Amino acid sequence: MSFPTVVQPLTGGLIDLENSDAQQLAGLLLAGSDIHRRVSEFEMTVNDVLLAKLDQSAQWTMHVEIDGQWVEIKAPSPTAGTTVYPEDVLETALEGLVQEGTITPGAAAKALHRRIVLELGVPWDADPREIARKVKEAFK
């Protein structure tokens, strides 16, 4: 039976499994388990920080280019749909969070959609939908 030569993940050196004894192989197996554990810890830490940053900006889907390839990253909203607040309480709470730097102003705007009803005198031949569209565009 022939055994392969493999690449050691940390050093990039070649390991000749065919000519390795059982003790060397056991050592390699333990080293591989340690590498796997450290990579898992690395992934979990980066994931936690990424989720915190996405949550801070109320962003749970992002598209990034990595090495010329576009990747979609999705994260669950930790509190989506769990609580409803009175608008005045929510506005005050969001203002405090923005001032503390806990969330961005954009995240606050996503959390609180304000509705303004205007009564305007317009000419008879004016298109009210067009006026409404222009007003909405001014606040994007």
N, C-alpha and C positions, 0 to 999 in steps of 0.2 A: 504494500500500500504506500502511495506517495502522498506527502503532506506539503501544503503550499508554503511559499514564502510570503510573509505579510509585512505591512508597513506599521511601525510603532507610531501611534497617533500623536504623541507629544514631540518626539524627536524627528520623525520622518525617516528614521533608519529602518533598514530591512531586517526582519527577524526570520531566520531559517528554522521553521517549526520541525522540519525533518530531523535536524541534528540537535534539537533542544531536548534536555532530559526532563523528567517529570517534575523535578523541583523548579527548574527554570520556567516550565509551562505554568505551574501553580503560581509562581511569582508574577508572571505575565497576566494571568487571570485576575489576580488580586489587584494588580496595577490597573487593568482595564475596568474593574468594578469601581475603583477609586476615581478614575477619569470620568466614568459615567455619572457617578454621584456628583462630582464637581461641576460637570456640564449641566446637570439637572438643576443644581442650586443656582448656577449662573442664569439659566433660562427663567427660573421662577423669580429671581430678583429683578431681572430686566423686565419681565412681564408685569410685575407688581408696580414698578416705577412707570412703565408705559401706561398702564390702566389709570394710575393716579393722575398722570398728566392729561390723558384724554378726558377723564372725569372732570378735571378742573376746568376744561374748556367746553364741557358739555358736548364732546365729540366722541362718538363711539364707532365710527367707521372712518378709516383714512386710507388714502392711496399714496404709496411711496414708490420711488424708482430706486431699485437696488441693483447695481451692476448691470444697468441697461434693461432691466426687466421690471415691469410694473406689478406691484403686489398690493392686494387689498388686505388690510388688517381690520378685524372686527372685534369689538369688545362689548360685553353686555353692559347696559346702563344699570348701575347698582340700585337705583331707586325709582326707575321708570314706572309710573302709574301706581305707586304705593301710597301716596299722600296727596291730599288736596288742601290747599291753604286759601284763606280769604285773601283777595288781591292786595289789600293794603298791608297785611302782615307779610305777605310774600315779598312785596316791593321793599319794605324796610329790611327784611332779612337779607335779600339779595344785595341791597346797597351796602350793608355791613360786610358781606362776603367779598364784594368787589374791593372795598376799601382795605380789607385785610390782605388782599392778594390771594385769597383762597380760590376764587373763580375769576374768569376774565369778564369784561363788560359784555362781550359777545355771548358768553354762556348765560349771563343774566338776561339778556334780551331774548334768548331762546326760551328761557324758563317763564318769562312773563310777557305775553303778547298783549300790548295795550291797544285798546280800541277807542278811537276818537270819532265822534259823530259831529260833522260840521253842517251848518245850514248856510248856504251861499246863495246870493242873488246872482243868477247868470242869465245871459241873453237867451232869448227864445230858441235861437238856432244853434246854441252850444250843445255839444254832446257830453252829457253828464258822466258817461262811462270813461270818456277820454280825459276829462278833468280829474276823475278819481284815480285813473292810472298814473297821471303825471304827479299827483300828490303822493301816491304810494311810492313812486320811483324816487322822489326827493328824499325819502327816508330810508333808502336801502343802504 
